[in-house]
C-alpha cells in the first residue's frame, strides 16, 4: 500500500509571519518595566541618602522610622488604588483618617480599651465610606463632588469633637505597640500590618473576581454593565474598602502618635493619589497596580526623610514631589498613546 504523498512546498522567498504576542503579555512586560523603573528610582534615593547623611540615613532606627511612616499612608494608598482603578476618586481619605482617629480616642471610647479604639476607628472609616459609596453609586453624584463634601464634613466634625485639642491615648495595650519591645525580628508592628494589607490588596486586585470587576468598571462601565456586572454595587463596595483602609490607617496613626488630633491625615489624599499615579495606576481607570502604588509610597517617604535629614525646606520638597507627579503623568500619556 503506497503512502499518500504530500503536495510540494514552494518557497516564496518571504519569512513566515510571526504571531502577534497576546495583549496580556504586552501589559505584563510593561508592568515589569515600570516596576523595575520604580525600584531604580528608590535605589537612587537610597544612594543619595547614604552619601549625604550616611550615619543618620543608614541607621537602623531611621530605616524603621521610614517604613513606619510609610505604613500609615501606604494603607490609605491601597484603598485609593482600588477606587482610582474603577475610574473614581476619593478626596476625603485624609479627613476620614482624622475623624476616625479623634472619635476612637475620646474618653468614652478609651474606657472600652484596645477593642473599643480599634472597633471605633474601623467603624467610622467604613461608615464614611458607606456614605461616599451611596452618594456616588446610587445618588448619581460625581465622585469628586461627593468626596469633597465628605472631606469638609469629616474635618468639621473632627474639629467639633476635639474642640481643637489633642486627645491623649491612655490605653497601655495600644501604646505598647509603638514601643521597640513590640517589634518582631526588628520589624515594627505597623509595618507588618501594612505588609498584610498590601498582600491582601494585591491578591484581591489580581486574583479574584472582585478585582477583575473593578478593572472592568474602570475600563468601560457600560460594557461592564452589559456583561452582567452590577456597576453601582461594585462602586459601593470600593468606597467601603477605601473607608476600611482609612480606619486601619487611623488606628496605626493612633499607635504612632499616641494621640488623636483633628489635623491628622492632612493632605493624605494628595499623597495617596500621587503614589498611585507614579506607581502606574491610570487616573482614567481600567488599570491599577498595588505593587507600583506601594513603591510610590516608599519613594515619597524616602524623599521626605532625605530632605528632613539634610535640613532642606519643605517647599523644595513639595516642588520635587510635584515634578515627580508631572513626569509620571506624562509617561502615562505617552504609554497610552502607543497602546
Backbone torsions as a table, in degrees:
resi	resn	phi	psi	omega
1	UNK	NA	124.8	-176.7
2	UNK	-81.5	143.5	178.7
3	UNK	-81.4	142.3	178.7
4	UNK	-64.0	138.9	-178.2
5	UNK	-96.4	127.2	179.9
6	UNK	-74.3	146.4	-178.7
7	UNK	-63.4	146.9	-179.2
8	UNK	-65.6	148.3	178.9
9	UNK	-101.0	134.0	-180.0
10	UNK	-107.2	135.6	179.7
11	UNK	-85.4	118.7	-178.3
12	UNK	-83.6	-7.8	-178.3
13	UNK	84.6	0.7	-179.3
14	UNK	-111.3	142.6	177.1
15	UNK	-70.3	143.1	179.6
16	UNK	-62.1	142.4	-179.5
17	UNK	-67.1	133.7	179.2
18	UNK	-87.2	142.5	-179.6
19	UNK	-70.6	142.0	179.6
20	UNK	-74.2	132.6	-178.3
21	UNK	-62.7	147.1	179.1
22	UNK	-58.6	154.6	-177.5
23	UNK	-64.4	-37.1	-177.6
24	UNK	-65.9	-31.4	179.7
25	UNK	-71.1	-36.7	177.3
26	UNK	-65.1	-43.7	179.1
27	UNK	-64.5	-38.1	178.6
28	UNK	-64.0	-41.8	178.9
29	UNK	-62.5	-41.9	178.8
30	UNK	-65.6	-39.1	178.7
31	UNK	-63.3	-39.9	178.6
32	UNK	-63.8	-42.9	178.6
33	UNK	-62.5	-42.3	179.8
34	UNK	-63.0	-44.0	179.5
35	UNK	-63.5	-42.9	178.5
36	UNK	-64.1	-37.1	179.2
37	UNK	-64.4	-43.5	179.0
38	UNK	-65.4	-39.3	176.5
39	UNK	-63.1	-37.1	177.2
40	UNK	-64.3	-42.7	177.9
41	UNK	-62.5	-43.6	179.6
42	UNK	-63.1	-40.4	178.6
43	UNK	-63.1	-41.0	178.6
44	UNK	-62.4	-42.4	178.8
45	UNK	-63.3	-39.6	178.3
46	UNK	-63.7	-40.6	177.4
47	UNK	-63.2	-43.8	179.1
48	UNK	-61.3	-45.0	178.1
49	UNK	-63.5	-39.6	179.4
50	UNK	-68.3	-31.0	-179.2
51	UNK	-79.6	-44.1	-176.0
52	UNK	-74.8	-41.5	-179.7
53	UNK	-137.0	71.3	-173.4
54	UNK	-62.0	-42.1	-176.4
55	UNK	-70.0	-40.5	-177.3
56	UNK	-80.9	-47.0	-173.2
57	UNK	-68.3	-42.7	-176.0
58	UNK	-84.7	2.2	177.1
59	UNK	-66.7	140.9	-176.5
60	UNK	-58.3	-39.9	-178.6
61	UNK	-66.5	-36.3	178.6
62	UNK	-67.7	-41.1	178.6
63	UNK	-64.9	-38.5	176.1
64	UNK	-63.7	-38.3	178.6
65	UNK	-65.4	-41.4	178.7
66	UNK	-60.8	-46.5	-179.8
67	UNK	-65.9	-37.1	179.3
68	UNK	-65.6	-44.4	178.4
69	UNK	-65.7	-34.7	178.2
70	UNK	-69.5	-24.8	-175.6
71	UNK	-64.7	-42.8	-175.8
72	UNK	-65.4	-55.7	180.0
73	UNK	-69.5	-25.5	179.0
74	UNK	-65.5	-41.1	177.8
75	UNK	-63.1	-41.5	177.2
76	UNK	-62.6	-39.3	-177.9
77	UNK	-66.0	-33.7	177.5
78	UNK	-60.7	-47.0	177.2
79	UNK	-64.7	-39.6	179.1
80	UNK	-63.3	-35.8	179.9
81	UNK	-60.8	-41.7	177.9
82	UNK	-63.1	-44.5	-177.7
83	UNK	-64.3	-45.9	-179.0
84	UNK	-66.8	-37.7	177.9
85	UNK	-59.1	-32.5	179.8
86	UNK	-81.5	0.0	-178.9
87	UNK	91.7	8.8	179.9
88	UNK	-104.6	-169.3	178.4
89	UNK	-155.2	151.6	178.8
90	UNK	-135.6	102.2	-179.6
91	UNK	-87.6	-1.5	-172.2
92	UNK	-101.0	3.2	-172.6
93	UNK	-60.4	-42.0	179.8
94	UNK	-64.4	-41.9	179.0
95	UNK	-67.4	-36.1	177.8
96	UNK	-66.0	-40.4	176.6
97	UNK	-60.1	-43.5	179.2
98	UNK	-63.1	-47.2	-178.7
99	UNK	-63.6	-43.5	180.0
100	UNK	-64.8	-38.1	-178.0
101	UNK	-69.1	-40.2	-178.3
102	UNK	-78.1	-33.8	178.3
103	UNK	-67.9	-34.2	-178.0
104	UNK	-80.3	-11.0	-177.6
105	UNK	-114.0	15.2	174.0
106	UNK	-68.3	160.9	-179.0
107	UNK	-60.7	-41.2	-179.4
108	UNK	-62.9	-40.1	-179.2
109	UNK	-70.8	-40.7	-177.0
110	UNK	-66.4	-17.4	176.5
111	UNK	-64.6	-21.5	179.5
112	UNK	-92.4	4.5	172.8
113	UNK	74.8	-154.6	-176.8
114	UNK	-57.0	-49.2	-177.3
115	UNK	-62.5	-38.8	-179.5
116	UNK	-65.2	-42.3	179.7
117	UNK	-66.3	-46.0	-179.3
118	UNK	-63.7	-47.2	-178.3
119	UNK	-62.2	-42.9	-178.7
120	UNK	-63.9	-43.2	179.7
121	UNK	-61.0	-44.8	-179.6
122	UNK	-68.8	-41.0	-177.7
123	UNK	-65.5	-41.5	178.7
124	UNK	-65.3	-42.4	178.5
125	UNK	-61.3	-47.8	-180.0
126	UNK	-66.4	-37.5	179.2
127	UNK	-63.0	-43.8	177.2
128	UNK	-65.7	-38.6	176.8
129	UNK	-63.4	-36.1	177.6
130	UNK	-63.5	-42.9	178.4
131	UNK	-62.8	-45.7	177.6
132	UNK	-58.9	-45.1	-177.9
133	UNK	-64.3	-41.2	179.0
134	UNK	-65.8	-40.3	179.9
135	UNK	-65.9	-41.0	-177.0
136	UNK	-78.6	-50.1	-172.5
137	UNK	-76.7	-45.0	-174.1
138	UNK	-108.8	-19.6	177.5
139	UNK	-89.4	-11.0	177.7
140	UNK	72.5	16.4	-179.6
141	UNK	-82.1	148.4	175.4
142	UNK	-66.6	133.7	-177.6
143	UNK	-53.8	-36.5	-179.9
144	UNK	-59.9	-45.5	-177.2
145	UNK	-72.8	-44.3	-177.4
146	UNK	-62.1	-46.2	-178.2
147	UNK	-75.8	-26.8	174.3
148	UNK	-65.9	-39.2	176.5
149	UNK	-65.1	-39.3	177.0
150	UNK	-65.6	-37.4	177.9
151	UNK	-57.5	-50.0	-178.4
152	UNK	-65.5	-43.4	-177.5
153	UNK	-66.4	-45.3	-177.9
154	UNK	-66.3	-40.1	177.8
155	UNK	-63.7	-42.8	179.7
156	UNK	-64.3	-41.4	179.6
157	UNK	-67.9	-38.3	177.7
158	UNK	-62.3	-40.3	178.0
159	UNK	-66.7	-37.9	179.9
160	UNK	-66.5	-39.7	-179.2
161	UNK	-65.8	-43.3	-175.3
162	UNK	-87.6	-20.3	-174.1
163	UNK	56.5	32.6	178.3
164	UNK	79.4	5.8	-178.4
165	UNK	-101.3	158.5	175.1
166	UNK	-87.3	130.4	-179.6
167	UNK	-98.8	111.5	-176.0
168	UNK	-81.3	134.8	177.9
169	UNK	-84.0	131.7	-179.2
170	UNK	-115.6	3.5	-179.0
171	UNK	-84.4	112.9	-174.9
172	UNK	-62.9	-35.5	-177.9
173	UNK	-65.7	-25.1	175.6
174	UNK	-82.2	-45.9	-178.5
175	UNK	-64.1	-33.5	-176.9
176	UNK	-64.9	-24.1	179.5
177	UNK	-68.5	-18.5	178.7
178	UNK	-92.2	-3.7	-179.3
179	UNK	-88.5	158.6	-176.4
180	UNK	-66.3	-24.4	178.9
181	UNK	-65.1	-21.5	-179.0
182	UNK	-87.5	-5.4	-178.4
183	UNK	-65.3	142.6	178.5
184	UNK	-108.5	109.6	-177.3
185	UNK	56.1	37.9	179.4
186	UNK	81.5	3.9	-178.5
187	UNK	-104.9	125.2	178.8
188	UNK	-63.1	146.4	178.9
189	UNK	-57.5	-33.3	179.8
190	UNK	-63.1	-37.8	179.3
191	UNK	-67.7	-37.4	178.0
192	UNK	-64.4	-41.0	177.1
193	UNK	-62.8	-43.4	177.8
194	UNK	-60.1	-41.6	179.3
195	UNK	-63.8	-41.9	179.7
196	UNK	-64.5	-44.8	179.1
197	UNK	-61.7	-40.0	180.0
198	UNK	-64.2	-46.7	-179.5
199	UNK	-62.8	-45.6	178.8
200	UNK	-62.5	-43.2	178.8
201	UNK	-61.7	-41.1	178.7
202	UNK	-64.0	-44.7	-179.5
203	UNK	-63.8	-42.7	-178.9
204	UNK	-65.1	-42.9	-176.7
205	UNK	-73.1	-33.4	-172.0
206	UNK	-107.0	-15.1	-172.7
207	UNK	-128.9	10.7	-178.4
208	UNK	-129.5	162.2	175.7
209	UNK	-62.7	-36.0	178.5
210	UNK	-58.5	-43.4	178.9
211	UNK	-65.0	-41.7	179.3
212	UNK	-65.5	-37.4	177.0
213	UNK	-66.4	-37.3	178.3
214	UNK	-61.3	-46.3	179.2
215	UNK	-64.6	-40.3	-178.9
216	UNK	-64.3	-43.3	179.2
217	UNK	-63.5	-40.5	179.2
218	UNK	-70.2	-32.9	-179.9
219	UNK	-72.9	-46.3	179.4
220	UNK	-161.8	100.6	-174.8
221	UNK	-63.5	-38.8	-179.0
222	UNK	-67.8	-42.0	177.1
223	UNK	-64.5	-37.0	177.3
224	UNK	-64.4	-39.6	178.4
225	UNK	-64.5	-42.9	179.0
226	UNK	-66.6	-25.0	178.7
227	UNK	-82.0	-0.3	175.7
228	UNK	101.3	7.5	179.1
229	UNK	-86.2	131.8	175.4
230	UNK	-78.9	93.9	-173.1
231	UNK	-62.6	-42.5	-177.8
232	UNK	-64.7	-43.9	179.4
233	UNK	-66.1	-38.4	178.2
234	UNK	-61.4	-43.2	178.9
235	UNK	-65.4	-37.1	176.4
236	UNK	-61.0	-46.3	179.0
237	UNK	-60.2	-37.5	-177.5
238	UNK	-67.0	-40.1	178.3
239	UNK	-73.5	-29.1	171.7
240	UNK	-63.8	-42.0	178.4
241	UNK	-63.2	-42.0	178.1
242	UNK	-62.9	-41.7	177.6
243	UNK	-64.3	-38.6	177.7
244	UNK	-62.1	-43.6	177.8
245	UNK	-62.3	-36.7	176.9
246	UNK	-65.4	-39.1	177.5
247	UNK	-63.9	-41.6	177.2
248	UNK	-63.5	-44.7	179.6
249	UNK	-62.1	-37.6	178.8
250	UNK	-63.3	-41.4	178.7
251	UNK	-65.3	-41.2	177.2
252	UNK	-63.1	-37.9	179.5
253	UNK	-68.2	-35.1	176.1
254	UNK	-62.9	-42.0	177.8
255	UNK	-64.5	-43.1	-175.9
256	UNK	-68.4	-43.5	-175.6
257	UNK	-94.0	-21.8	-177.5
258	UNK	71.0	20.3	-177.6
259	UNK	-161.9	172.6	174.4
260	UNK	-125.1	130.3	-179.0
261	UNK	-135.4	150.5	179.3
262	UNK	-72.2	-12.4	177.9
263	UNK	-91.0	-1.0	178.5
264	UNK	-60.4	148.9	176.5
265	UNK	73.0	18.7	-179.2
266	UNK	-63.5	124.9	179.5
267	UNK	65.1	17.1	176.4
268	UNK	-61.2	-33.8	-178.4
269	UNK	-63.4	-39.2	179.4
270	UNK	-69.8	-42.2	179.5
271	UNK	-64.6	-40.8	-179.6
272	UNK	-67.3	-43.9	178.6
273	UNK	-63.7	-43.6	-179.4
274	UNK	-63.1	-43.0	179.8
275	UNK	-63.8	-40.2	178.7
276	UNK	-66.5	-37.8	-178.2
277	UNK	-67.1	-50.8	-178.1
278	UNK	-68.6	-18.9	176.4
279	UNK	-77.2	-15.2	177.0
280	UNK	115.8	2.2	176.5
281	UNK	-77.3	128.8	-177.6
282	UNK	-77.8	132.2	177.2
283	UNK	-64.8	-28.3	179.3
284	UNK	-78.7	-8.6	179.2
285	UNK	90.9	168.8	177.1
286	UNK	96.2	-10.1	177.1
287	UNK	-152.5	130.9	179.1
288	UNK	-147.5	151.4	-179.9
289	UNK	-141.6	118.5	178.4
290	UNK	-69.1	-41.5	180.0
291	UNK	-59.1	-46.8	179.4
292	UNK	-63.3	-39.2	179.7
293	UNK	-63.7	-41.9	178.8
294	UNK	-64.3	-41.8	177.1
295	UNK	-63.6	-37.2	176.0
296	UNK	-61.4	-41.3	177.4
297	UNK	-62.4	-44.9	-179.4
298	UNK	-63.9	-36.8	178.8
299	UNK	-64.0	-48.8	-179.0
300	UNK	-65.1	-40.1	179.8
301	UNK	-66.3	-39.0	178.0
302	UNK	-65.4	-40.4	176.7
303	UNK	-59.6	-46.0	179.8
304	UNK	-59.7	-43.0	-179.0
305	UNK	-65.6	-42.9	180.0
306	UNK	-62.9	-43.1	179.5
307	UNK	-64.4	-39.7	-179.7
308	UNK	-66.7	-42.2	-179.5
309	UNK	-66.4	-30.9	-179.3
310	UNK	-94.0	9.3	176.6
311	UNK	56.2	37.1	176.9
312	UNK	-88.8	148.3	-175.2
313	UNK	-70.2	153.0	-176.9
314	UNK	-68.1	-26.7	-179.3
315	UNK	-65.9	-36.1	176.6
316	UNK	-66.6	-37.3	177.9
317	UNK	-62.8	-43.3	179.4
318	UNK	-65.4	-36.9	176.9
319	UNK	-63.4	-42.0	179.3
320	UNK	-63.3	-42.6	178.1
321	UNK	-63.0	-42.9	179.4
322	UNK	-61.7	-40.4	178.7
323	UNK	-63.5	-39.3	178.7
324	UNK	-64.7	-41.6	179.6
325	UNK	-63.5	-45.0	179.3
326	UNK	-61.2	-44.1	179.7
327	UNK	-61.6	-40.7	-179.8
328	UNK	-64.9	-41.2	179.0
329	UNK	-65.4	-40.7	178.8
330	UNK	-63.2	-39.6	177.5
331	UNK	-64.7	-40.2	177.9
332	UNK	-60.9	-44.2	-179.4
333	UNK	-64.0	-40.3	179.3
334	UNK	-65.9	-40.3	179.0
335	UNK	-65.2	-42.6	-179.1
336	UNK	-65.5	-35.0	-178.9
337	UNK	-70.5	-23.4	-179.6
338	UNK	-94.3	-2.9	-179.1
339	UNK	-76.4	NA	NA
